[in-house]
Structures are given as C-alpha cells and as structure tokens.
Amino acid sequence: MKIIIKNCCQCGSDKINFSIPGGDNKERYICTSCNFIHYQNPNIVTGCILEWENKILLCKRAIDPRINYWTLPAGFLENEEPLEVGAARESEEEASALSDDMRIFSIYSLIHISQIYIMYYGTLKDGKHSPGLEESFETRLYSKDEIPWDELAFPIITENLKLFYEKEKSDKPHTGIVDKINNEYIITRN
Ligand SMILES: [Zn+2]
C-alpha cells in the first residue's frame, strides 16, 4: 500500500520525484527542492484478547470502517508509546476494560494494508467493561459458542479468535501473514 505524495511535507514544494535515493534500493517520493525523502513504513496496530469466566470481550464498532461489526479492542500505536501501553489504552478507550496480566499473543503482518498487528492476551479485570465514548456501540462477553463469526469486523480478528480457541497458550506468540489477492484474503500461519 502506497500513499501518493504530491507536496513535500517539509517545504510544501510540488517538485516531487518518485525515484530510488542514493544508497537505497526502493523508489521513494523525494522532494527536489529540499531533498526530503518521504519514507513510508508499516503502521502498528495493537490490542487485547481479554477473557473473563471463559468468555471473550468483543466491541461493536461505532465507527467506519466496518461499523456495527464486532471486533477485539485494538488500534494504532501512537508515537513514543510503548507497545503494551498502547494495547492497554485501546482496551480502555474502546471497552473501558483493564487487565493486570497481559501477555503477548500474536504478531501478524498484514501485507495488503502495510500493518503489523500485535495482540495481547489477558484476564479482564473484575469482569468490567462498557462501551468507550465514541468507538463502540456495545461491549459484550461472548462464550466460544456465541462468537458472532459472520459479524466480525476484519479477517485478522477472526484469525486471532480462531488461534485463541485452536492453539495452546504459550509464551511464544503466534505469527503469520494476511494478504489480499484478487479480493480474497489469504492467511498463512508460520
Ligand atoms: Zn521539500
């Protein structure tokens, strides 16, 4: 996934070349006025699988994309924010949910949208949850039999829930790749 750069984000010039900088091997948007190179790299998304009495916390999305679909609490890591702090923050923002025992659960590369998706697993503190101010319409604890598989927001959410029920918990994160080819999602577990 590539964002087209028409104006330099440093000096505002529209003299942008898409070419390979010296010492590099990939094409980048380079400003020919101030020489700034617009590198584009994957974004990190992080969140939590929170469990309480054999049930998993899901949030009904109140924002696009995939409004009204169910998801695990997760979102973009902020600059200068430690990873596990970001995961905890997203759980609190989207579901007013806390956890004292978060452990790494999965790391997936979402090739088609240049995202790295890093999920944690933990116990939902006191079983407490409620929708965040803006991002969730509803939060709910689902048992394995109740998971709304046809109403999950994203393939990576489905994959994480499958991993959760199919695989043993261990200290080693599950890893894999999600890609989208000809409008079809291809998920590869490592
Ligand atoms: Zn510039």
Residues whose N, C-alpha, C, O or C-beta is under 5 A from the ligand:
A	BS01	ZN	C8 Q10 C11 G12 S13 C31 S33 C34 N35 F36
